[in-house]
């Protein structure tokens, strides 16, 4: 029988715990492969990662107050071909308001459009742990490779 000290167990996971609620913009739009749904399912699967999504009817006309609350912009590269205008607006907002971009590879594909890769602070695949790490690293201006 093991005697487990709850305080010690709490300390073991303390560095993994983060009570910040991350405010994200996640690209959406025409999505024949349901990548948006798959992506949000991945981050919902990590209950220790607290987040909310901000949406605007038009990202090109959204106010500075809207953008000043955003922690990161998530570009789902698989949606790029059918939603180029939304991507353009979000990249412009990223530049203007200094918001980091996390580029998620198209589901099942390694390559991403070169013009998106140039703008991204980090590129990530579809592993939930890697996604969370990529978001946090981009926000904290850190580099990091996912080992999973």
Secondary structure, DSSP 4 states (H G I P E B T S, - for coil): -----HHHHHHHHHTT----EEEEEE--S--TT-HHHHHHHHHHT-TTSEEEE---S-TTT--HHHHHT--EEEEEGGGTTT-HHHHHHHHHHHHHHT-EEEEEPPTT-----HHHHHH-SEEE-S-HHHHHHHHHHHHTT-------
